[in-house]
């Protein structure tokens, strides 16, 4: 069984120049919860179908990977619909990431991340960050987030800049907790007509 990785970082972030503290990315162990001759309690297809009725917002989680032996240093990011606020005092947020993610180890090395909350017209941007192996940042304008230097994508309605506070195991996913260092939002509805939503395998929008 893999040990739960919980590494507390600085509670108050320094300037952008502060050296990031990497986090153990927790390589995937064997995750079988039932024996080979047992039936799964829930059919995976049915699980996805039923949970697909829950509409969620859509984000892109980004980080600046400071170094990598494989030459992949630089911006990293992935599309994420499992983002949520967690605590007001202290200000914490959370997101979940698959243990098989190739982007997560790069975010873990950075020790920080920026959650870019997407607007209704940014479905194509989300799709470009949902693929694996491509240059996700090709043609995507961004600037350093103020506290951590993580990529803050241009024209997003809102963003949350965080340092990694803790990482917990959660089945075939990891539960990442971030301490908010800075955040901001555009005036009004931001990009397009409200937020980008995901429901039953498709993008949608909120209408008042």
Z-matrix of the N, CA and C atoms (Angstrom, degrees):
N
C 1 1.463
C 2 1.518 1 108.61
N 3 1.292 2 115.39 1 133.54
C 4 1.465 3 118.28 2 179.60
C 5 1.511 4 109.39 3 -76.13
N 6 1.309 5 115.93 4 139.66
C 7 1.462 6 120.26 5 177.79
C 8 1.512 7 109.40 6 -72.96
N 9 1.328 8 116.40 7 145.60
C 10 1.461 9 121.30 8 177.85
C 11 1.513 10 109.70 9 -70.08
N 12 1.337 11 115.27 10 129.36
C 13 1.465 12 118.40 11 -179.22
C 14 1.510 13 108.93 12 -93.34
N 15 1.305 14 116.57 13 115.78
C 16 1.453 15 120.91 14 177.43
C 17 1.522 16 107.42 15 -130.10
N 18 1.283 17 116.71 16 103.76
C 19 1.452 18 120.05 17 -178.14
C 20 1.520 19 110.41 18 -120.83
N 21 1.301 20 116.83 19 113.43
C 22 1.459 21 120.63 20 -177.92
C 23 1.528 22 110.07 21 -82.28
N 24 1.308 23 114.23 22 129.77
C 25 1.451 24 120.14 23 178.07
C 26 1.524 25 109.45 24 -100.11
N 27 1.284 26 116.16 25 -177.13
C 28 1.455 27 119.89 26 179.84
C 29 1.517 28 110.72 27 -59.57
N 30 1.340 29 117.12 28 134.55
C 31 1.461 30 121.06 29 -178.80
C 32 1.516 31 111.48 30 -74.16
N 33 1.307 32 117.92 31 -25.23
C 34 1.468 33 121.09 32 177.45
C 35 1.509 34 107.70 33 -124.12
N 36 1.332 35 116.77 34 118.27
C 37 1.458 36 120.41 35 -176.81
C 38 1.512 37 112.17 36 -71.87
N 39 1.313 38 116.01 37 145.71
C 40 1.458 39 121.11 38 174.70
C 41 1.517 40 108.78 39 -87.72
N 42 1.294 41 116.62 40 -165.64
C 43 1.464 42 120.42 41 -179.45
C 44 1.515 43 110.00 42 -68.93
N 45 1.345 44 115.45 43 171.20
C 46 1.454 45 120.26 44 -177.82
C 47 1.520 46 112.06 45 -54.69
N 48 1.313 47 117.85 46 -28.95
C 49 1.452 48 121.51 47 -175.74
C 50 1.523 49 113.22 48 -75.33
N 51 1.348 50 117.23 49 -8.34
C 52 1.458 51 119.84 50 -178.76
C 53 1.524 52 110.08 51 -61.46
N 54 1.324 53 116.56 52 139.58
C 55 1.461 54 120.53 53 -178.62
C 56 1.516 55 110.41 54 -69.73
N 57 1.339 56 119.06 55 128.68
C 58 1.457 57 120.74 56 179.62
C 59 1.520 58 110.97 57 -70.65
N 60 1.325 59 114.72 58 151.34
C 61 1.457 60 120.44 59 177.06
C 62 1.520 61 107.82 60 -105.06
N 63 1.336 62 119.47 61 115.50
C 64 1.464 63 120.63 62 -177.47
C 65 1.520 64 111.78 63 -69.29
N 66 1.311 65 115.47 64 157.95
C 67 1.453 66 123.24 65 -179.03
C 68 1.521 67 108.67 66 -121.31
N 69 1.318 68 116.89 67 142.89
C 70 1.461 69 120.94 68 177.29
C 71 1.521 70 109.56 69 -62.46
N 72 1.344 71 119.50 70 120.11
C 73 1.464 72 120.43 71 -176.92
C 74 1.518 73 114.58 72 -76.94
N 75 1.345 74 119.47 73 -1.97
C 76 1.458 75 122.80 74 176.96
C 77 1.526 76 112.89 75 56.01
N 78 1.320 77 120.01 76 82.36
C 79 1.468 78 121.44 77 175.23
C 80 1.519 79 110.78 78 -57.71
N 81 1.296 80 115.80 79 150.52
C 82 1.455 81 120.85 80 -174.01
C 83 1.529 82 111.98 81 -71.31
N 84 1.350 83 117.97 82 123.95
C 85 1.464 84 121.15 83 174.02
C 86 1.522 85 110.16 84 -92.29
N 87 1.329 86 117.23 85 -175.64
C 88 1.458 87 120.37 86 171.53
C 89 1.515 88 108.33 87 -68.77
N 90 1.344 89 117.33 88 129.23
C 91 1.462 90 120.98 89 -172.72
C 92 1.524 91 113.19 90 -116.91
N 93 1.334 92 117.98 91 15.87
C 94 1.459 93 118.79 92 -178.20
C 95 1.517 94 110.91 93 -64.69
N 96 1.346 95 115.77 94 128.32
C 97 1.460 96 121.30 95 179.34
C 98 1.522 97 111.70 96 -104.73
N 99 1.337 98 117.50 97 -7.14
C 100 1.463 99 121.80 98 178.95
C 101 1.522 100 108.22 99 -131.94
N 102 1.294 101 116.12 100 156.07
C 103 1.458 102 120.91 101 178.44
C 104 1.525 103 110.27 102 -74.36
N 105 1.321 104 116.68 103 163.84
C 106 1.459 105 121.03 104 -176.88
C 107 1.525 106 112.64 105 -60.41
N 108 1.354 107 117.08 106 -29.37
C 109 1.456 108 119.82 107 -177.74
C 110 1.531 109 112.41 108 -94.76
N 111 1.315 110 118.10 109 9.88
C 112 1.461 111 121.85 110 178.00
C 113 1.525 112 110.50 111 -103.33
N 114 1.321 113 115.37 112 152.03
C 115 1.459 114 120.63 113 175.79
C 116 1.519 115 109.01 114 -88.11
N 117 1.335 116 115.92 115 144.83
C 118 1.455 117 119.62 116 172.76
C 119 1.527 118 108.90 117 -63.76
N 120 1.331 119 118.86 118 140.22
C 121 1.462 120 120.25 119 -179.11
C 122 1.526 121 113.65 120 -65.21
N 123 1.335 122 116.83 121 -25.91
C 124 1.461 123 121.50 122 -178.78
C 125 1.520 124 108.25 123 -136.57
N 126 1.329 125 116.72 124 133.98
C 127 1.457 126 120.55 125 176.42
C 128 1.528 127 109.80 126 -67.48
N 129 1.345 128 118.84 127 128.27
C 130 1.471 129 120.33 128 -177.60
C 131 1.522 130 113.66 129 -57.23
N 132 1.332 131 117.21 130 -39.08
C 133 1.458 132 119.51 131 178.99
C 134 1.515 133 112.18 132 -64.10
N 135 1.334 134 116.42 133 -41.49
C 136 1.460 135 120.71 134 178.41
C 137 1.522 136 110.62 135 -67.70
N 138 1.320 137 115.85 136 -36.91
C 139 1.466 138 120.52 137 177.42
C 140 1.530 139 110.15 138 -58.16
N 141 1.358 140 115.64 139 -49.03
C 142 1.460 141 119.28 140 179.68
C 143 1.525 142 111.65 141 -64.10
N 144 1.341 143 117.31 142 -40.48
C 145 1.465 144 120.61 143 -177.83
C 146 1.524 145 111.63 144 -62.77
N 147 1.322 146 116.01 145 -46.46
C 148 1.464 147 119.76 146 -177.31
C 149 1.532 148 111.02 147 -69.57
N 150 1.328 149 117.03 148 -46.19
C 151 1.464 150 119.51 149 -179.38
C 152 1.519 151 112.46 150 -68.44
N 153 1.351 152 116.71 151 -19.18
C 154 1.454 153 120.04 152 176.67
C 155 1.511 154 113.52 153 -66.53
N 156 1.341 155 117.50 154 -14.15
C 157 1.463 156 121.03 155 177.02
C 158 1.521 157 111.98 156 -74.08
N 159 1.332 158 116.73 157 -12.99
C 160 1.462 159 119.92 158 178.07
C 161 1.514 160 109.06 159 -88.18
N 162 1.332 161 116.50 160 114.55
C 163 1.462 162 120.78 161 179.50
C 164 1.523 163 110.17 162 -77.34
N 165 1.313 164 116.50 163 140.84
C 166 1.457 165 120.87 164 179.57
C 167 1.513 166 110.45 165 -133.75
N 168 1.309 167 115.57 166 159.88
C 169 1.449 168 120.63 167 170.74
C 170 1.517 169 109.35 168 -75.83
N 171 1.331 170 116.48 169 170.86
C 172 1.460 171 121.34 170 -178.23
C 173 1.524 172 108.74 171 -128.63
N 174 1.328 173 115.71 172 135.88
C 175 1.457 174 121.32 173 179.97
C 176 1.523 175 110.27 174 -133.17
N 177 1.313 176 115.78 175 167.89
C 178 1.452 177 122.61 176 166.99
C 179 1.524 178 106.99 177 -122.39
N 180 1.324 179 116.05 178 119.25
C 181 1.461 180 121.73 179 179.17
C 182 1.520 181 107.87 180 -93.05
N 183 1.323 182 117.07 181 125.05
C 184 1.465 183 121.77 182 -175.85
C 185 1.525 184 110.87 183 -124.26
N 186 1.308 185 115.27 184 159.48
C 187 1.467 186 122.06 185 174.59
C 188 1.517 187 107.94 186 -155.87
N 189 1.328 188 115.25 187 163.37
C 190 1.461 189 120.08 188 172.92
C 191 1.514 190 107.99 189 -108.29
N 192 1.324 191 115.61 190 106.86
C 193 1.459 192 122.10 191 179.70
C 194 1.528 193 108.24 192 -70.84
N 195 1.337 194 118.32 193 113.42
C 196 1.466 195 119.59 194 -173.17
C 197 1.512 196 114.49 195 -71.29
N 198 1.328 197 117.59 196 -29.78
C 199 1.465 198 119.82 197 -177.72
C 200 1.510 199 108.94 198 -162.56
N 201 1.316 200 114.75 199 152.23
C 202 1.459 201 119.93 200 178.23
C 203 1.515 202 108.67 201 -158.46
N 204 1.320 203 116.09 202 137.54
C 205 1.463 204 120.15 203 -179.06
C 206 1.519 205 112.25 204 -71.27
N 207 1.336 206 117.08 205 -19.31
C 208 1.457 207 119.83 206 -178.73
C 209 1.520 208 112.73 207 -93.65
N 210 1.333 209 117.15 208 8.85
C 211 1.453 210 120.21 209 176.69
C 212 1.508 211 114.78 210 81.44
N 213 1.327 212 118.28 211 16.38
C 214 1.466 213 120.99 212 -177.17
C 215 1.519 214 112.49 213 -99.41
N 216 1.323 215 119.32 214 17.49
C 217 1.459 216 121.45 215 177.67
C 218 1.522 217 109.75 216 -58.29
N 219 1.337 218 116.17 217 144.88
C 220 1.457 219 120.95 218 -179.10
C 221 1.514 220 110.33 219 129.79
N 222 1.334 221 117.68 220 -163.56
C 223 1.463 222 120.46 221 -176.56
C 224 1.523 223 112.11 222 -68.59
N 225 1.332 224 114.85 223 144.18
C 226 1.464 225 121.91 224 177.28
C 227 1.517 226 108.12 225 -137.66
N 228 1.331 227 116.50 226 152.67
C 229 1.461 228 118.26 227 178.84
C 230 1.514 229 111.95 228 -173.79
N 231 1.329 230 115.48 229 160.90
C 232 1.458 231 120.90 230 176.52
C 233 1.517 232 109.99 231 -151.58
N 234 1.330 233 116.27 232 153.86
C 235 1.458 234 122.16 233 177.17
C 236 1.521 235 109.21 234 -75.02
N 237 1.333 236 116.71 235 135.33
C 238 1.456 237 121.38 236 -173.37
C 239 1.521 238 110.19 237 -141.55
N 240 1.334 239 116.58 238 125.84
C 241 1.458 240 120.62 239 176.62
C 242 1.530 241 112.49 240 -108.43
N 243 1.336 242 116.84 241 3.40
C 244 1.465 243 120.12 242 -176.52
C 245 1.526 244 112.37 243 -101.83
N 246 1.318 245 117.85 244 23.87
C 247 1.452 246 122.18 245 179.23
C 248 1.524 247 110.66 246 -79.20
N 249 1.338 248 116.75 247 142.96
C 250 1.469 249 120.69 248 177.60
C 251 1.523 250 109.66 249 -157.00
N 252 1.330 251 116.15 250 154.67
C 253 1.457 252 120.26 251 170.62
C 254 1.525 253 107.92 252 -75.95
N 255 1.329 254 117.24 253 149.92
C 256 1.456 255 121.39 254 -174.26
C 257 1.519 256 112.75 255 -124.47
N 258 1.329 257 117.68 256 -44.36
C 259 1.462 258 120.79 257 -174.57
C 260 1.514 259 109.59 258 -149.24
N 261 1.338 260 115.73 259 143.56
C 262 1.465 261 120.94 260 176.44
C 263 1.523 262 111.39 261 -89.95
N 264 1.335 263 116.96 262 -37.63
C 265 1.460 264 121.53 263 -178.45
C 266 1.522 265 110.04 264 -137.19
N 267 1.350 266 117.68 265 98.04
C 268 1.466 267 127.79 266 4.75
C 269 1.520 268 111.30 267 -76.95
N 270 1.322 269 117.72 268 162.47
C 271 1.465 270 120.35 269 -179.00
C 272 1.527 271 110.99 270 -73.80
N 273 1.334 272 115.99 271 108.64
C 274 1.461 273 121.36 272 -178.40
C 275 1.523 274 110.35 273 -127.07
N 276 1.332 275 115.78 274 147.28
C 277 1.465 276 122.50 275 171.59
C 278 1.523 277 107.24 276 -129.70
N 279 1.326 278 115.71 277 169.27
C 280 1.460 279 119.54 278 -179.43
C 281 1.521 280 110.50 279 -144.87
N 282 1.330 281 115.41 280 153.57
C 283 1.461 282 120.68 281 168.73
C 284 1.521 283 107.38 282 -147.04
N 285 1.325 284 115.77 283 159.83
C 286 1.449 285 121.96 284 178.58
C 287 1.526 286 109.56 285 -112.51
N 288 1.338 287 115.69 286 143.62
C 289 1.462 288 120.53 287 -179.25
C 290 1.526 289 108.39 288 -138.94
N 291 1.322 290 116.80 289 140.44
C 292 1.459 291 121.18 290 179.54
C 293 1.521 292 110.42 291 -64.40
N 294 1.329 293 116.29 292 142.81
C 295 1.463 294 119.90 293 178.24
C 296 1.527 295 111.52 294 -64.12
N 297 1.327 296 116.83 295 -22.79
C 298 1.463 297 120.65 296 -179.74
C 299 1.529 298 112.52 297 -83.31
N 300 1.325 299 118.12 298 -2.77
C 301 1.459 300 121.50 299 -177.79
C 302 1.523 301 110.72 300 -60.78
N 303 1.327 302 116.24 301 133.38
C 304 1.461 303 120.26 302 175.70
C 305 1.531 304 111.43 303 -86.74
N 306 1.331 305 116.68 304 -14.05
C 307 1.463 306 120.70 305 178.88
C 308 1.517 307 111.67 306 -84.72
N 309 1.336 308 117.45 307 -33.46
C 310 1.455 309 119.92 308 -176.42
C 311 1.529 310 113.44 309 -55.48
N 312 1.340 311 120.85 310 -45.55
C 313 1.468 312 118.32 311 179.43
C 314 1.526 313 113.13 312 -56.78
N 315 1.324 314 117.57 313 -31.21
C 316 1.462 315 121.04 314 178.81
C 317 1.528 316 110.72 315 -71.37
N 318 1.342 317 116.78 316 -38.65
C 319 1.461 318 120.10 317 176.34
C 320 1.525 319 109.77 318 -67.81
N 321 1.330 320 116.21 319 -39.29
C 322 1.461 321 120.12 320 178.36
C 323 1.523 322 110.94 321 -61.55
N 324 1.331 323 117.40 322 -40.13
C 325 1.467 324 120.34 323 178.04
C 326 1.521 325 110.91 324 -62.00
N 327 1.331 326 116.58 325 -36.70
C 328 1.464 327 120.65 326 -179.03
C 329 1.524 328 111.48 327 -69.60
N 330 1.341 329 117.30 328 -32.64
C 331 1.459 330 120.78 329 -177.67
C 332 1.514 331 113.65 330 73.70
N 333 1.318 332 116.73 331 11.14
C 334 1.465 333 121.52 332 -176.79
C 335 1.522 334 108.60 333 -157.66
N 336 1.337 335 116.39 334 163.82
C 337 1.454 336 120.04 335 178.77
C 338 1.526 337 109.80 336 -160.14
N 339 1.328 338 115.56 337 162.02
C 340 1.463 339 122.29 338 173.86
C 341 1.526 340 108.06 339 -123.53
N 342 1.323 341 116.76 340 128.74
C 343 1.454 342 122.13 341 175.75
C 344 1.526 343 107.73 342 -93.16
N 345 1.340 344 116.36 343 115.62
C 346 1.456 345 122.47 344 177.67
C 347 1.527 346 108.51 345 -98.65
N 348 1.322 347 116.75 346 109.19
C 349 1.468 348 121.89 347 -177.97
C 350 1.531 349 108.35 348 -82.85
N 351 1.330 350 116.78 349 127.08
C 352 1.461 351 121.43 350 -170.67
C 353 1.524 352 112.84 351 -92.47
N 354 1.334 353 113.93 352 149.47
C 355 1.453 354 121.53 353 175.83
C 356 1.518 355 111.69 354 -93.44
N 357 1.342 356 116.04 355 168.60
C 358 1.464 357 122.24 356 -172.47
C 359 1.521 358 113.24 357 -58.97
N 360 1.331 359 118.37 358 -26.39
C 361 1.459 360 121.29 359 -177.05
C 362 1.529 361 112.58 360 -92.83
N 363 1.316 362 118.24 361 8.38
C 364 1.461 363 120.86 362 -173.90
C 365 1.529 364 113.58 363 -107.72
N 366 1.326 365 116.66 364 29.47
C 367 1.455 366 121.09 365 177.99
C 368 1.525 367 112.57 366 -61.96
N 369 1.337 368 116.66 367 -39.98
C 370 1.468 369 119.97 368 -179.84
C 371 1.521 370 110.73 369 -64.61
N 372 1.334 371 117.02 370 -38.68
C 373 1.461 372 120.99 371 177.32
C 374 1.523 373 110.18 372 -62.87
N 375 1.313 374 116.77 373 -42.13
C 376 1.465 375 120.95 374 178.28
C 377 1.523 376 110.65 375 -61.44
N 378 1.318 377 117.71 376 -45.01
C 379 1.470 378 121.03 377 -179.52
C 380 1.523 379 111.43 378 -61.27
N 381 1.319 380 117.17 379 -36.11
C 382 1.467 381 119.85 380 -178.62
C 383 1.520 382 111.37 381 -68.17
N 384 1.331 383 117.87 382 -25.85
C 385 1.456 384 121.32 383 178.26
C 386 1.525 385 112.18 384 -93.30
N 387 1.325 386 116.97 385 -3.42
C 388 1.463 387 120.65 386 179.41
C 389 1.513 388 112.48 387 -91.35
N 390 1.324 389 117.74 388 -8.46
C 391 1.462 390 121.35 389 -179.25
C 392 1.525 391 109.64 390 -89.90
N 393 1.317 392 115.55 391 159.02
C 394 1.461 393 120.73 392 179.91
C 395 1.520 394 110.13 393 -111.76
N 396 1.320 395 116.57 394 138.64
C 397 1.451 396 121.05 395 174.68
C 398 1.513 397 115.74 396 92.13
N 399 1.324 398 118.13 397 -11.33
C 400 1.462 399 120.59 398 -179.27
C 401 1.526 400 110.04 399 -91.17
N 402 1.340 401 115.89 400 165.81
C 403 1.461 402 121.00 401 173.11
C 404 1.516 403 107.44 402 -81.27
N 405 1.324 404 116.51 403 92.89
C 406 1.465 405 121.53 404 -172.70
C 407 1.529 406 112.72 405 -66.39
N 408 1.316 407 117.35 406 -24.99
C 409 1.462 408 120.14 407 -175.89
C 410 1.531 409 113.15 408 -94.73
N 411 1.323 410 117.43 409 4.28
C 412 1.465 411 120.24 410 179.07
C 413 1.528 412 109.95 411 -61.67
N 414 1.315 413 116.25 412 119.07
C 415 1.459 414 121.23 413 178.49
C 416 1.510 415 114.75 414 75.14
N 417 1.330 416 118.69 415 7.08
C 418 1.462 417 122.22 416 -179.08
C 419 1.522 418 109.17 417 -100.53
N 420 1.323 419 117.00 418 113.77
C 421 1.460 420 121.15 419 -178.69
C 422 1.527 421 109.78 420 -75.03
N 423 1.317 422 115.58 421 137.42
C 424 1.464 423 120.05 422 178.63
C 425 1.518 424 109.22 423 -156.88
N 426 1.332 425 114.99 424 164.75
C 427 1.453 426 122.17 425 178.44
C 428 1.520 427 108.24 426 -139.35
N 429 1.338 428 118.92 427 163.59
C 430 1.461 429 119.79 428 -178.51
C 431 1.534 430 111.60 429 -70.23
N 432 1.311 431 116.81 430 132.38
C 433 1.460 432 120.99 431 173.35
C 434 1.529 433 108.45 432 -64.37
N 435 1.339 434 118.67 433 148.06
C 436 1.466 435 120.86 434 -167.52
C 437 1.519 436 115.95 435 -65.12
N 438 1.328 437 119.13 436 -33.03
C 439 1.465 438 120.49 437 -175.07
C 440 1.524 439 112.93 438 -92.57
N 441 1.324 440 117.62 439 -40.93
C 442 1.464 441 120.50 440 -171.78
C 443 1.520 442 114.11 441 -112.77
N 444 1.332 443 117.73 442 -14.47
C 445 1.448 444 120.28 443 -176.14
C 446 1.514 445 114.25 444 79.22
N 447 1.328 446 117.85 445 4.65
C 448 1.465 447 121.28 446 176.80
C 449 1.525 448 109.69 447 -64.81
N 450 1.338 449 118.17 448 151.96
C 451 1.464 450 119.83 449 -178.38
C 452 1.532 451 112.56 450 -63.10
N 453 1.321 452 114.34 451 122.15
C 454 1.463 453 121.78 452 173.91
C 455 1.524 454 106.21 453 -103.69
N 456 1.334 455 117.03 454 112.87
C 457 1.462 456 121.36 455 -174.02
C 458 1.524 457 110.50 456 -73.07
N 459 1.325 458 116.12 457 140.92
C 460 1.461 459 121.24 458 178.63
C 461 1.529 460 110.32 459 -64.61
N 462 1.319 461 115.44 460 144.51
C 463 1.469 462 124.02 461 170.15
C 464 1.521 463 114.83 462 68.90
N 465 1.329 464 118.85 463 18.57
C 466 1.462 465 118.14 464 173.05
C 467 1.531 466 108.56 465 -82.22
N 468 1.339 467 118.12 466 146.88
C 469 1.462 468 120.29 467 -178.26
C 470 1.520 469 113.85 468 -65.25
N 471 1.345 470 117.04 469 -30.58
C 472 1.460 471 120.00 470 -177.49
C 473 1.521 472 109.65 471 -157.73
N 474 1.324 473 115.81 472 158.65
C 475 1.466 474 120.92 473 -178.93
C 476 1.517 475 109.36 474 -150.24
N 477 1.345 476 115.02 475 153.74
C 478 1.459 477 122.09 476 -179.77
C 479 1.529 478 107.51 477 -136.23
N 480 1.328 479 116.65 478 118.29
C 481 1.463 480 123.29 479 -175.28
C 482 1.537 481 108.62 480 -100.55
N 483 1.338 482 117.47 481 124.15
C 484 1.467 483 121.09 482 -168.78
C 485 1.521 484 112.74 483 -136.92
N 486 1.320 485 115.11 484 156.04
C 487 1.459 486 122.08 485 164.91
C 488 1.528 487 107.87 486 -108.35
N 489 1.310 488 116.66 487 144.75
C 490 1.461 489 120.65 488 -178.09
C 491 1.519 490 109.63 489 -68.30
N 492 1.320 491 115.92 490 124.28
C 493 1.463 492 122.11 491 179.78
C 494 1.522 493 111.29 492 -96.63
N 495 1.329 494 117.82 493 -41.00
C 496 1.457 495 121.25 494 -177.83
C 497 1.519 496 109.42 495 -160.16
N 498 1.329 497 115.71 496 157.37
C 499 1.463 498 122.69 497 174.93
C 500 1.515 499 107.46 498 -133.69
N 501 1.334 500 116.67 499 127.94
C 502 1.460 501 121.95 500 -179.07
C 503 1.529 502 109.71 501 -121.69
N 504 1.317 503 116.89 502 150.08
C 505 1.457 504 120.21 503 175.19
C 506 1.525 505 109.65 504 -78.97
N 507 1.328 506 115.75 505 145.51
C 508 1.460 507 121.90 506 178.33
C 509 1.514 508 109.92 507 -149.25
N 510 1.340 509 116.59 508 73.67
C 511 1.458 510 119.37 509 -178.47
C 512 1.514 511 111.00 510 65.66
N 513 1.346 512 116.42 511 -126.61
C 514 1.463 513 119.45 512 -179.65
C 515 1.526 514 112.48 513 -87.10
N 516 1.332 515 116.64 514 9.00
C 517 1.461 516 121.85 515 176.28
C 518 1.533 517 110.68 516 -123.32
N 519 1.319 518 115.00 517 166.95
C 520 1.457 519 122.52 518 170.47
C 521 1.521 520 108.33 519 -112.14
N 522 1.315 521 116.23 520 144.14
C 523 1.459 522 122.89 521 178.10
C 524 1.519 523 107.29 522 -104.95
N 525 1.314 524 116.55 523 111.33
C 526 1.457 525 122.45 524 -175.72
C 527 1.522 526 109.09 525 -101.64
N 528 1.314 527 116.63 526 127.49
C 529 1.462 528 122.71 527 177.89
C 530 1.524 529 108.20 528 -109.19
N 531 1.318 530 116.45 529 128.89
C 532 1.457 531 120.69 530 179.52
C 533 1.515 532 111.54 531 -119.95
N 534 1.327 533 115.79 532 140.91
C 535 1.464 534 120.96 533 174.64
C 536 1.516 535 108.84 534 -92.55
N 537 1.318 536 116.68 535 125.23
C 538 1.459 537 122.05 536 -174.79
C 539 1.527 538 109.81 537 -73.51
N 540 1.343 539 115.08 538 126.61
C 541 1.461 540 121.68 539 178.43
C 542 1.529 541 111.84 540 -106.72
N 543 1.333 542 116.53 541 -28.08
C 544 1.459 543 121.84 542 179.25
C 545 1.522 544 107.41 543 -161.88
N 546 1.323 545 116.79 544 156.00
C 547 1.463 546 121.04 545 178.17
C 548 1.515 547 109.26 546 -161.70
N 549 1.316 548 115.84 547 164.12
C 550 1.450 549 119.66 548 -179.54
C 551 1.514 550 110.97 549 -167.79
N 552 1.332 551 115.83 550 164.12
C 553 1.464 552 121.57 551 -179.90
C 554 1.514 553 109.01 552 -147.77
N 555 1.324 554 115.46 553 150.57
C 556 1.458 555 121.15 554 176.72
C 557 1.522 556 109.38 555 -73.66
N 558 1.320 557 115.83 556 158.59
C 559 1.457 558 120.16 557 176.03
C 560 1.521 559 109.70 558 -68.47
N 561 1.310 560 117.12 559 146.94
C 562 1.461 561 121.30 560 178.82
C 563 1.508 562 111.56 561 69.26
N 564 1.327 563 117.51 562 -141.38
C 565 1.459 564 123.43 563 -176.80
C 566 1.523 565 112.35 564 -85.28
N 567 1.330 566 117.76 565 -5.62
C 568 1.459 567 118.82 566 179.69
C 569 1.519 568 111.19 567 77.81
N 570 1.316 569 116.74 568 -137.08
C 571 1.460 570 121.93 569 -174.27
C 572 1.525 571 110.58 570 -77.77
N 573 1.340 572 116.39 571 120.45
C 574 1.461 573 119.79 572 174.73
C 575 1.522 574 112.34 573 71.53
N 576 1.312 575 115.58 574 -154.73
C 577 1.458 576 122.89 575 -175.16
C 578 1.526 577 109.81 576 -97.05
N 579 1.319 578 116.79 577 75.52
C 580 1.454 579 120.47 578 177.58
C 581 1.511 580 113.11 579 82.25
N 582 1.335 581 117.29 580 -163.09
C 583 1.460 582 121.36 581 -174.57
C 584 1.529 583 113.03 582 -81.92
N 585 1.324 584 115.69 583 158.54
C 586 1.456 585 121.44 584 170.78
C 587 1.523 586 108.12 585 -83.08
N 588 1.330 587 117.38 586 129.66
C 589 1.455 588 122.54 587 -179.06
C 590 1.528 589 110.46 588 -116.90
N 591 1.325 590 116.02 589 154.98
C 592 1.462 591 121.55 590 176.45
C 593 1.521 592 108.04 591 -125.21
N 594 1.357 593 115.62 592 126.51
C 595 1.462 594 120.21 593 -176.01
C 596 1.520 595 109.59 594 -150.17
N 597 1.322 596 116.96 595 124.49
C 598 1.467 597 123.09 596 178.05
C 599 1.530 598 111.95 597 51.52
N 600 1.327 599 115.45 598 45.65
C 601 1.457 600 120.60 599 173.91
C 602 1.512 601 115.79 600 79.47
N 603 1.337 602 118.18 601 9.71
C 604 1.458 603 120.16 602 -178.28
C 605 1.514 604 110.30 603 -139.05
N 606 1.340 605 115.46 604 156.52
C 607 1.467 606 120.58 605 175.79
C 608 1.510 607 109.80 606 -81.82
N 609 1.315 608 115.81 607 151.96
C 610 1.455 609 121.54 608 176.30
C 611 1.508 610 109.00 609 -151.87
N 612 1.314 611 115.45 610 -173.80
C 613 1.469 612 120.67 611 -179.12
C 614 1.514 613 110.40 612 -139.77
N 615 1.303 614 114.98 613 158.84
C 616 1.454 615 122.17 614 179.52
C 617 1.526 616 110.11 615 -89.66
N 618 1.316 617 116.80 616 132.25
C 619 1.468 618 119.93 617 176.68
C 620 1.527 619 108.59 618 -122.06
N 621 1.303 620 116.30 619 133.48
C 622 1.469 621 121.15 620 -177.48
C 623 1.522 622 109.98 621 -78.51
